[in-house]
């Protein structure tokens, strides 16, 4: 668990980003994944449908093909699929967890979490022995939105905690994409998000929209 690299990273944040950033971030793995290139959060239902599984895999694979790091929260369902797909196709992934680094939620993701910590990047804003409560996860969502250039919502219900991620992305000025099926299900918060700048991801536009995601959060200079 290290902090020093985060201190340097924190100094490079904008005023708005600093206001919404944790003052301490603990991590294991390759911290450069937080600084180089683009990152996109892929989030959604824990109890994901078979169609949702296919959509999550398709999106995560496309992100890898565009050299975009896949960010997610290591929960069951969409999160796990996003991480595993990025790994399967030799991409990079960042796990942002709502527990201390030495805790696992769900426990079934222990091997996946350990693999990400060893070969990719695992981050948490919660120190060791910090009590895990339901409110830890919306807090985690803010950090996940902060480090990502965009968030993609694959599948969600009316009561899904995924909505916290969406609102945080919009509030931070990040791009938010909501898959068309979520709107077709008449999810009220998703429909409201459209009026605040969220975009609908469809079979016809998803490749173009993902490829055109801007470099909003990189802390390295790129020459075009």
Legacy VTK file of the C-alpha trace (Angstrom):
# vtk DataFile Version 3.0
C-alpha trace
ASCII
DATASET POLYDATA
POINTS 224 float
0.000 0.000 0.000
1.522 3.277 -1.110
0.599 6.937 -0.905
3.554 8.934 -2.284
2.655 8.517 -5.959
-0.871 9.728 -5.218
0.466 12.891 -3.585
2.185 13.807 -6.858
-0.946 12.880 -8.812
-3.146 14.980 -6.484
-0.958 18.036 -7.080
-1.749 17.807 -10.804
-5.526 17.834 -10.348
-7.627 20.854 -11.230
-9.302 22.872 -8.477
-12.634 21.157 -9.118
-11.011 17.721 -9.179
-9.200 18.366 -5.900
-12.476 19.386 -4.291
-13.989 16.029 -5.228
-10.932 13.864 -4.743
-10.124 11.836 -1.641
-7.174 13.366 0.198
-5.577 9.945 0.428
-5.632 7.069 -2.015
-4.159 3.683 -1.257
-3.179 1.389 -4.068
-1.507 -1.788 -5.210
-0.152 -2.310 -8.697
0.764 -0.092 -11.626
-0.018 3.512 -10.669
0.854 4.744 -14.172
-2.526 3.394 -15.310
-4.029 6.319 -13.410
-1.960 8.848 -15.316
-1.450 7.600 -18.869
-3.968 7.485 -21.692
-7.727 7.294 -21.308
-9.869 5.505 -18.753
-13.548 4.585 -19.016
-15.709 3.249 -16.192
-18.026 0.392 -17.140
-20.776 -0.093 -14.566
-24.188 -1.637 -14.132
-26.342 -4.240 -12.465
-24.995 -6.822 -10.077
-27.705 -9.243 -11.205
-27.038 -8.754 -14.893
-29.062 -10.379 -17.684
-27.518 -12.590 -20.353
-27.956 -9.757 -22.831
-26.263 -7.425 -20.379
-23.338 -9.827 -20.133
-22.887 -9.760 -23.904
-23.145 -5.964 -23.985
-20.597 -5.537 -21.190
-18.156 -7.840 -22.963
-18.636 -6.076 -26.280
-18.052 -2.644 -24.760
-15.039 -3.688 -22.683
-13.445 -5.394 -25.690
-13.904 -2.268 -27.813
-12.337 -0.132 -25.082
-9.279 -2.403 -25.027
-9.044 -2.260 -28.823
-8.904 1.544 -28.525
-6.163 1.341 -25.888
-8.521 2.597 -23.179
-8.143 1.322 -19.616
-11.310 -0.302 -18.272
-12.310 0.995 -14.826
-14.889 -0.685 -12.626
-15.796 -1.425 -9.021
-15.106 -5.154 -8.637
-18.715 -5.891 -7.738
-20.482 -8.937 -9.094
-22.280 -8.650 -12.427
-21.277 -5.941 -14.911
-18.186 -4.885 -12.931
-16.670 -8.364 -12.867
-17.416 -8.937 -16.543
-15.763 -5.639 -17.497
-12.596 -6.444 -15.544
-12.376 -10.028 -16.813
-12.948 -9.005 -20.437
-10.215 -6.374 -20.279
-7.833 -8.992 -18.905
-8.918 -11.617 -21.447
-8.138 -9.314 -24.365
-4.762 -8.172 -22.965
-5.948 -4.728 -21.959
-5.528 -2.771 -18.728
-8.020 -2.476 -15.904
-8.385 -0.535 -12.651
-10.445 -1.818 -9.739
-11.878 0.900 -7.477
-13.192 -0.745 -4.342
-15.477 0.396 -1.521
-13.528 -1.539 1.098
-9.942 -1.392 2.375
-7.385 -3.050 0.091
-7.211 -6.103 2.328
-10.959 -6.775 2.204
-13.001 -8.447 -0.529
-16.579 -7.654 -1.523
-17.949 -9.905 -2.754
-15.699 -12.619 -1.324
-16.055 -14.561 -4.577
-13.951 -11.908 -6.320
-10.877 -12.470 -4.142
-8.845 -14.098 -6.928
-9.870 -11.403 -9.425
-9.052 -8.606 -6.985
-5.667 -10.126 -6.160
-4.879 -10.540 -9.859
-5.739 -6.901 -10.581
-3.617 -5.757 -7.620
-0.670 -7.785 -8.901
-0.932 -7.134 -12.644
-3.030 -3.981 -13.112
-4.144 -1.411 -10.495
-6.298 -1.671 -7.388
-7.220 1.499 -5.498
-9.159 2.356 -2.353
-9.707 5.490 -0.296
-10.493 3.456 2.804
-7.620 2.626 5.185
-7.097 -0.788 6.724
-9.746 -1.743 9.319
-12.082 1.007 8.082
-15.662 -0.205 8.686
-17.467 -1.102 5.477
-20.991 0.338 5.265
-23.473 0.768 2.380
-22.517 4.451 2.056
-18.913 3.471 1.262
-19.918 2.447 -2.245
-21.465 5.745 -3.458
-18.315 7.416 -2.081
-16.292 4.960 -4.150
-18.392 5.845 -7.202
-17.344 9.483 -6.948
-13.687 8.471 -7.083
-14.353 6.096 -9.963
-16.033 8.901 -11.914
-13.201 11.278 -11.023
-10.444 9.113 -12.510
-12.407 8.237 -15.663
-12.806 10.215 -18.872
-16.258 8.722 -19.303
-18.716 6.343 -17.661
-20.794 3.765 -19.516
-23.921 2.353 -17.871
-24.605 -1.085 -19.340
-27.726 -2.157 -17.477
-29.537 -0.881 -14.380
-32.781 -0.906 -12.446
-34.726 1.978 -10.942
-33.105 1.416 -7.531
-29.634 0.570 -8.812
-26.640 2.166 -7.095
-25.300 2.718 -10.615
-27.194 6.008 -10.649
-24.670 7.435 -8.151
-21.906 6.836 -10.666
-23.882 8.540 -13.417
-24.643 11.670 -11.423
-21.058 11.968 -10.225
-19.773 11.721 -13.795
-22.096 14.500 -14.935
-21.294 16.677 -11.940
-17.577 16.357 -12.649
-17.998 17.243 -16.317
-17.185 13.746 -17.532
-18.948 12.092 -20.424
-21.787 9.748 -19.516
-23.124 7.116 -21.900
-26.254 5.132 -21.114
-27.038 2.070 -23.175
-30.303 2.302 -25.077
-31.848 -0.658 -23.256
-31.750 1.262 -19.953
-33.861 4.042 -21.495
-36.187 1.504 -23.093
-36.898 0.200 -19.593
-38.156 3.694 -18.655
-35.691 4.144 -15.801
-36.594 7.605 -14.502
-33.138 8.703 -13.348
-31.616 7.645 -16.653
-34.160 9.710 -18.571
-33.427 12.699 -16.317
-29.694 12.342 -16.926
-30.245 12.903 -20.643
-31.357 16.449 -19.889
-28.046 17.038 -18.106
-25.886 15.905 -20.986
-25.824 12.105 -20.902
-25.772 10.413 -24.308
-27.552 7.280 -25.469
-25.339 4.425 -26.619
-26.889 2.381 -29.443
-25.775 -0.360 -31.805
-25.369 2.297 -34.478
-23.253 4.835 -32.599
-21.356 3.034 -29.840
-18.155 2.449 -31.795
-17.915 6.082 -32.919
-18.722 7.506 -29.476
-16.211 5.291 -27.687
-13.446 5.975 -30.193
-14.004 9.737 -29.826
-13.817 9.886 -26.004
-11.462 12.803 -25.180
-8.390 12.789 -22.966
-9.925 14.611 -19.999
-8.043 13.135 -17.050
-4.594 12.181 -18.306
-1.742 13.748 -16.388
0.723 13.232 -19.239
1.130 15.553 -22.227
0.280 14.135 -25.635
1.404 15.505 -28.970
-1.070 15.107 -31.817
LINES 1 225
224 0 1 2 3 4 5 6 7 8 9 10 11 12 13 14 15 16 17 18 19 20 21 22 23 24 25 26 27 28 29 30 31 32 33 34 35 36 37 38 39 40 41 42 43 44 45 46 47 48 49 50 51 52 53 54 55 56 57 58 59 60 61 62 63 64 65 66 67 68 69 70 71 72 73 74 75 76 77 78 79 80 81 82 83 84 85 86 87 88 89 90 91 92 93 94 95 96 97 98 99 100 101 102 103 104 105 106 107 108 109 110 111 112 113 114 115 116 117 118 119 120 121 122 123 124 125 126 127 128 129 130 131 132 133 134 135 136 137 138 139 140 141 142 143 144 145 146 147 148 149 150 151 152 153 154 155 156 157 158 159 160 161 162 163 164 165 166 167 168 169 170 171 172 173 174 175 176 177 178 179 180 181 182 183 184 185 186 187 188 189 190 191 192 193 194 195 196 197 198 199 200 201 202 203 204 205 206 207 208 209 210 211 212 213 214 215 216 217 218 219 220 221 222 223
